[in-house]
Amino acid sequence: MSKQKLSKGYSERLSVGFTPEQMRRIEEILRVRARSGEMQHRTDVIRDAVNLYLSHQDDIPGTRAAITRKLEGRIEAVEDQLQRQNQLLERIAGFLGKRRANG
C-alpha cells in the first residue's frame, strides 16, 4: 500500500474474493462513473459499498440507522405522551364546561 493511501487513514488491509458477476458489476460502475468524469479505482467503489452497508446497520451504535431507530423511539414516546395530555385536557375542559353550565 502506498504512503499516500496510508496518510488518508487506510492503514488496515483485507483480501476479499469476488465472483465474476460481482467483478463485472464493479467494473460497470467504474465505466459509468468514468463516462461522467468521475475516475475511481475498484478499491474506492468497494470502500463506498462497505461504508454504505455499515451505515445502515442499526445494531452498530453511532450509525445513521441506529440513531434513526433511537430517534424514532423517542418521537413515538413523545407522541404517546402528547396524546395522553390532550385526552386529559379534553376531560378537564369538559368538566369545566359542565361546571360552568350548572353553576
N, C-alpha and C positions, 0 to 999 in steps of 0.2 A: 504494500500500500504506500502511496506517495506521501511525502511530508505535507503536501498541500491538503490532502484529504484528512490526514490526522489533525491538522490545525483547525479544520472545520468541525471537530468533535467526533469524528468517526474513528474511534480507537479500537472497536471490537470487530472481529471478523467472524463470518459464519459461511460455511459451504452448504449450499442448498441445491438439490436436484429438481429439475423440472421435466414435465412431459413435453413431447414435441408440440402438442397443441398449446400448452402454456407458453412455450417459447415463441410459437407463431403469433400468438396474441400480443405478447410483449413487443415483438418486432413490429407488428402492425401499429401499436400505439406509438412507437418511436417514429414510424414513417408518417403517420398522420400529424404528429407534433412537428416533425421536421418540415413538412409541407407548409405549416402555418408559421414557420420561422423559429420554432422553439426546439433547439437542439438539446437533446438529453442523452444520457447513457443508460443502458439497461439497469445499472445499479440505482440510478435516480428514480426510475419507474418503480422498481421493487421497493425501495425505501418509502416512496409515496404510498404504495399499496399497504405496506406494513403499518405505517403511521395511521392511515385511514382505518384499517382494521382495529388497531389498538384504541383509537379514539372512540370507537363505537362499542367498546366492551364496558357494560355498566357494572361489572363486578370489580373493576380496577379503580380504586379511589383516585379522584382528580381528573378522570377522563370526562369529556363532554357528556357522554351517555350517563355516567354516574352522577354528575352534577345535575343533569336534567331530571333524572329519576328522583333525586333528593328534593329538588325544587318542586316537582310535580306533587310529591307527597306533602310538602309544606303548603302549597297552594290549596290542595284538597282539604287539608285541615282547617285553613283559614276560611274557606268557603263553607264548610260544615259549621264552624263557629258563627259566621255571619248569619247563616240560615237560622240557627237556634236563637240568636239575639233578635233577629227580625220577628220570629214567632213570638218571643217574649214581649217585644214592643207592641205587636198587634194585640196580644191579650191585655196588656196594660191599657192601651188606647181603648179597647172595647170596654174594659172595666170602668175607666174614667168617663166614657161616653154614657154608659148606663147610669152611673152615679149622678152625672150632670142632668140627665133626663129625669131621674127620680127626685132630685133634690132641689 
